Every structure is written in C-alpha cells, then in structure tokens.
C-alpha cells in the first residue's frame, strides 16, 4: 500500500481503539443508552466521574437520537389484546364530579369486575392518605381489596441514583389489605425522554417491583422476581421498553362506562387492566420515542406487553459495539485513501446506510438493540482524518487559494472564530421553554396616518418600552418583526419559573403601554393597543442559520403555536392569550378565564386557550363578580345547554358592560338554539387567523 494508505489506516484504527478504551477503562459514556439525570447525580459525588459524565453526554445524545429514530422507522404495532386501560377521563369527571373521588367509587369498580374478574387490576393511582371526608369509602376500598387477590395498588419511591431513600405507600389499612403493591416510578434520561424501566429497585434486603412487573406476574401466574430474571437488561440493569406506539395505542375504556355497566365486566375477564387518569391536567405524562406526552399508565401497559409477549428489546452488548468500531476503523483505513473526497463521501454514506439498515432490521424483527453512535462516528472520523491528511499533504495549492481569500474576511470575524470556534456549529437542544409574541393591533392603519419620520419615532418608542419590560423579567429578546416582538425564557440561562416570568412580563407590558399611551395622548398622538400570545412546551434552541450568518433562536411547533395565539387574540378581542400548556404551570399564580378550544392553522390537535387577567389576588372588582358566572356559562355551553348559557353570558355582560368573548358566545348560542350542531361535533372552533 501507499504511504498515505498506511497513515490513514493507522489514524482510523487509533480512533477506533481510543473510543473503545475510553468507554471501558475510563468510564466515558460514549456508547449504549445508559446515562440519565440520576447517573449525573450519582457521579456528582465523584469529581472524575462527573467530568467523564459531562464529556461523554454529547455522544450519548447522538445515541439517544438514533435510538428514538429507530422507533419512528419501525412505526406503531398492534398492542397485546390482553391489556386494557380504564381511564379517569373527562367524561368520568363530568359524571362523578370532584377529583380525587371518594375511595368508595374505586371499591365499586373492583366489585363491578368481581363477577368476571381480570387476572390483574392495577391502580396507577396513589391512595397515600385516608380520605377524611369519607372514611366509609376508605373502608369499602380496603374490604374490596382484601377480598380480591388480583388487585394491586401503587406506591412511589424517593430515589437518588439507584438507591431508595424513602417512599410513600398506601394508607396503613389499605397497605395491610393489599396482597400486591408495586412502584409507579419512571426514570427519564437526561434529555427528558423515557426509554427504559428498572423492573425492581433494591430496598434493604428486598427488591421493590414496578407495578407493571406485578401485573405481568399476576397474568403469567409467576412471581414478579422470576419474571424480572427472565428479561434481558441493558448495562444499567434496566429493561429497554419496546413501545407499541404513541399515546392511546392501547385500548382505553371510560371509568364511568364500567361503573354504569355500559361496558360489561366480561370484557375484562382474564386480562391485565390498568386504572389511571387520562383527563387533562390530572395525570403524569412522559415524552417517549413515539409520543411527547404518554400517560403514565400507558407506559406501564407497554412494559406489561413486553413482559408477557416477550417483545422487550435485548441490548447486543459492548462486545458487538467494539467489533463494529474496529471493523469500520479498518475499512476506513484500507479504502478511503484510494478515493477522491466526493467518492469517499458517497462510500461513507453507503456504509452508514447499510449499517443503519442492518441495525434497524435487528431492532424491528429480532428485538435486538445495537449501538449506532460509536461505529458511525468511527466511520465519519476515518473519513475526516483521511481528508485532513490529504489536505496537508496533497492539496497545498488549494490551501494557498483559501489563505489568499482570507483577506476578504474582517479581522473582527477572524478574532471571534479564533476565540470560540464552536460559534460556527449550528447545534441545538430540546428544552421546555416559554415563548412570547407581541404585536401592535391595527398598526397598518396607524402607519398610513403618519409620515415616515413620525412612524419610525413612534415605533422606536414603543419597542424601547416593551424591550425594557422583557429585560426586567430576564427574557431573551429574540428579534423584532416590524412592530412585533419575539422573546423567550429558559435559554440560554435556565429558568425554572420561565412560564411565570413570561406571564408577569405580559401583564407588566400592558401597564407600561398604558403609561406610554398617556404620554402619547399629551402629545396629541393616537394611543396604541397590543396583543400578546404565550405558549410553553418543548422547543429546539440553539445557534441557527448559515455559516455566513446565524442567530440564537428557537424553533418548533410550540414556537409556531405561540405566534398563532398572538393572532388569535384578534379573533377573541383580548390582549393577553396563553395556551393550556402555560396555564397548567401558572394556574395557581394568576387569574385567568377559559376562552375556547381552537384548532390553529397547521395543527390538527385542538388547544385550550385562556385570557391572562391578573396575578392572584389582584383581580379587578368587576371581574371578581363576573368570573364565576362566566365559567358557569362556559360549562353550560360545553354541555350543549345553549339557552341557559346565553342567559348566563348576558348576565356577565351586565356586569362587564362590553366583552367580546361573551358577545361571541351569545351569537353562537343563538345560532345553536335554532340549529343545533351535529352530535359528532367536537366543540372545537377553527381559527383561520394567522
């Protein structure tokens, strides 16, 4: 071989051996999905371990992304028909009213299924304290549980690393009556996604099983620990969950329908049944490779499916990964030096595609998970190393041309790149954030009445005032869009109260605008009105753009929804609009009113919207009188009692004087009284304003 071939081979093999050695001997978490927040907490006790954890996390994120992508390539599959979910849904809450329910209701559920009992009835609901308002209901639940060996209840463990530091169990009499109790803990990885499950957690001399492991044991007629021993685990001792699909892949049955007998008990006979909440704002939910918000009980349903069907993913192990790394290192060294840069790139893409296809086939058909990041990185590094070598040995003329054209780049730009080259990397991360969009209402008509100089002065005064408010609340001013402002919270600096900060900023913006309008009135200028839309959710944040120009910004569906909410304020005639996702976080801090369920352009799923009124305890006097009857009217409208709803909305208008949402609902009610909507109408209104 030529000298260049030998050097390329040496570089590629050195890289392959280095990755393997760092993984095995120095604890860098380059390979295998094994790192989670708990691991980081455990490593914090060891300075070297913490440094290794941080150094390897960037590769781990690549592995997680590749792992999740394989699920999307595989697509959803049919769940095990022996698993059913009984949901505390909106319908059940509407019929049975308050939540949490008296425990006697749950006792009725057990008794309703006793005639044709399931093999396992698992409550993904915590009964931690006695229900002091209804001790008879507690006694009923205890009695029903004691007489039903197929019932299992939940506990929640406090965990640090993999050590149990405490826990919360059912109230004493229920714990004593329960023959089966399991943990409902779920451990997300560092990127916030749930992928695996520790089937058992050590607690002293014994292990505490997951609730799903208890259910699988009841169904299979085997002890839970025996079921766990028969399941393959990854390097953390956890089962990789083979998700059937996204949320609501498994069949759901309304709790109220079971109690009423509309769904007969025979449907649940001999099956594994999970009971949990599916109503908005009442259940725990987790991002998974398939879903952004999977209910906790459906996560347990997936685990049970894996255990009783044998579909759990089996990790191939590090030996397979090391073999793939060495193979690609050898292949790069022998082949890449023979090709041109473009031919080598095509060869690398073909090899990467073949490896990805092979691992996907094993993943989908044989339930085997093989690492992708380490081997593919070796392939990429071998290519890059070869190109660099050829750059320094064979392409001196090209380097001279590039050096000559360097005079056309400013020294300031060169200094920035030399100081921090990472600024060129267009990388991003997924993070829960709150985005804020504002706009001046009717700005087009305002601009037509002013000459250009006056318009610029007015706009600058407005933007300056609003920017001050954003900075006062520690927001990141992303950009100006004509008369509009885009800002966000929780990046680049993390802020746990990002949703609250955005809402307080919105309310303060309205106050600051009122002061500005007082100044404009004195000057004989037209006052300004503004609309603000706020949304909270997972977004991608980072330095985005091109090599020539990039901006630190946010992207994603949740960003688009925030922009749409600002526009929706025009349709509702309100100034401050927040989404249900922001509302769920700040509902105890602010006074709000529900507006409507809307479907914005580009989104299939409807979104609940709310008007932000004031901080808690600071509601204006008129709204103190009007808020309760307003929400009563909303409920009447939702129940399709349009006549009473119309009367109630008119009563609210009598308090407020003028209110566009109330007037809008009065018109709708009038229309529906004379021409009721179809039964299948979901109550969602389409928003055509962008």
Secondary structure, 3 states (H helix, E strand, C coil): CCHHHHHHHHHHHHHHHHHHHHHHHCCCCCCCCCCEHHHHHHHCCCHHHHHHHHHHHHHHHHHHHHHHHHHHHHCCCCCCCCEEEEEECHHHHHHHCCCCCCHHHHHHHHHHHHHHCCCEEEECCCCCCCCHHHHHHHHHHHHHHHCCCCEEEEEEEEEECCEEEEEECCCHHHHHHCCEEEECCCCCECCCEECEECCEEEECCEEEEEHHHHHHHHHHCCCHHHHHHCCCCCCCCCEECCCCCCCCCCCEEEHHHHHHCCCCHHHHCCCEEEEEECCCCCCCEEEECCCCCEEHHHHHHHHHHHHHHCCCEEECCHHHHHHHHHHHHHHHHHHHHHCCHHHHHHHHHHHHHHHHHHHHHHHHHCCEECCCHHHHHHHHHHHHHHHHHHHHHHCHHHHHHHHHHHHHCCHHHHHHHHHCHHHHCCCEEEEEEEEEEEEECCHHHHHHHCCHHHHHHHHHHHHHHHHHHHHHCCCEEEEEECCEEEEEECCCCCCCCHHHHHHHHHHHHHHHHHHHHHHHHHCCCCCCCEEEEEEEEEEEEEEEECCCCEEEEEECHHHHHHHHHHHHHHHHCCCEEEEHHHHHHHCCCEEEEEEEEEEECCCCCCEEEEEEEEECCCCCHHHHHHHHHHHHHHHHHHCCCHHHHHHHHHHHHHHHCCCHHHHHHHHHHHHHHHCCCCCCCCCCEEECCC
